[in-house]
Amino acid sequence: MFSSRMQNLTPYVPGEQPQDRQYIKLNTNENPYAPSPRIQTFLKDFDLDALRRYPDPLASELRNHIAAKYGVSQDQTFVGNGSDEVLAFAFYAFFDSCHGALLFPRYSYSFYPVYCDFFGIRYQKIDLRADFSIDINRFVEADESSGVIFPNPNAPTGILLELDQIVELLERYPSERVVLIDEAYIDFGGKSAVGLIDAHPNLLVVRTGSKSMGLAGARLGYAMGSAPLISALFSVKDSFNSYPVSTLTQKIGVIALADDDWFNATVDKIMAGRDYLTAELRKRGWNVLPSHANFIMASKPGVSGEKIYLQLKARGVLVRYFDIQGLKDYVRITIGAEDELKRLVDEIQTAFGD
Ligand SMILES: *Cc1c(COP(=O)(O)O)cnc(C)c1O
């Protein structure tokens, strides 16, 4: 009944989306705020007739807006059904095992090894420094490789790699292999590598609407890179699904990208929440990694991550812990809304004291 491929699948496990009770959900890095209110206005007036037709397979209007926003040209942009799909297309298009393993950090987005197994791509995990930062020398000096991918800021550490380090990596790494930077969290205080795509035709920058734009439910991801890379992504898409981005999501994306006021205010609130939570935890003796994302990695000396997770879950707050050697002390906490963070700090105070 099942294909041999099927028997070998090891799927990604997303963070819990529990239905049993109301939790304060700080476990999947969603935006705590509803997206741009202009989307609400649009939806009220939306003409249903538009849903009769297939969406624009090129998503031209949306790609024009992305191009204008980031100062690139339309043929340097690609959109997909969430950045997970864009990443999957990129793995298929750019990485194989002929030239060696795909390199990514030891602690990184756990979907990368899943795609590697899915597409039969060998991979090699590159150790981080003791402080969890990325050392680009270890990527440049690795044996043969078919490409490099990492999130910037990295997940789940939240640690940012500065742009000059990315420039150095691109200058030293073979220019015929793709370097993919997954900028899911770059809007929370980091500097994008998008400006480097003209100088480095092997650089692909992948973005998502799910975190900073508050559109996880709309499923919108996009990529920017040289025209040949983008053209390869279109070839993969059109060999798989011509219409991955719905008409509604294309429209919503255009509206969201234009609302700078909503965007700036929201990102500012989340960064202020990050500062608040970091300070409150450190005051109580917790170790908090320096984050440029909408989450923090934190540990409490003497208490395992799993224990922290369970204690907080019992108190109605969901965070994420990792059953991975080297991360077992930590929990990853998404930066929620102000009232959610206050409640979290109260629960932490009650459960763990100071
Ligand atoms: C959340 C996340 C994504 C996936 O985003 P979607 O657009 O919702 O598929 C990709 N990469 C990293 C590192 C993420 O944390």
The ligand as an SDF file (V2000), in Angstrom:
LIG
                    3D

 15 15  0  0  0  0  0  0  0  0999 V2000
    9.0010   29.8910   11.2780 C   0  0  0  0  0  0  0  0  0  0  0  0
   10.1930   29.5690   10.4310 C   0  0  0  0  0  0  0  0  0  0  0  0
   10.0760   29.2620    9.0780 C   0  0  0  0  0  0  0  0  0  0  0  0
    8.7570   28.9040    8.4460 C   0  0  0  0  0  0  0  0  0  0  0  0
    7.9320   29.8750    8.2110 O   0  0  0  0  0  0  0  0  0  0  0  0
    6.6060   29.6780    7.3580 P   0  0  0  0  0  0  0  0  0  0  0  0
    6.6890   30.7990    6.3980 O   0  0  0  0  0  0  0  0  0  0  0  0
    5.5080   29.8060    8.3350 O   0  0  0  0  0  0  0  0  0  0  0  0
    6.6250   28.3440    6.6710 O   0  0  0  0  0  0  0  0  0  0  0  0
   11.2260   29.0980    8.3300 C   0  0  0  0  0  0  0  0  0  0  0  0
   12.4410   29.1850    8.8890 N   0  0  0  0  0  0  0  0  0  0  0  0
   12.5960   29.4240   10.1910 C   0  0  0  0  0  0  0  0  0  0  0  0
   13.9630   29.4880   10.7620 C   0  0  0  0  0  0  0  0  0  0  0  0
   11.4760   29.6140   11.0040 C   0  0  0  0  0  0  0  0  0  0  0  0
   11.6270   29.8050   12.3110 O   0  0  0  0  0  0  0  0  0  0  0  0
  1  2  1  0
  2  3  1  0
  2 14  2  0
  3  4  1  0
  3 10  2  0
  4  5  1  0
  5  6  1  0
  6  7  2  0
  6  8  1  0
  6  9  1  0
 10 11  1  0
 11 12  2  0
 12 13  1  0
 12 14  1  0
 14 15  1  0
M  END
$$$$
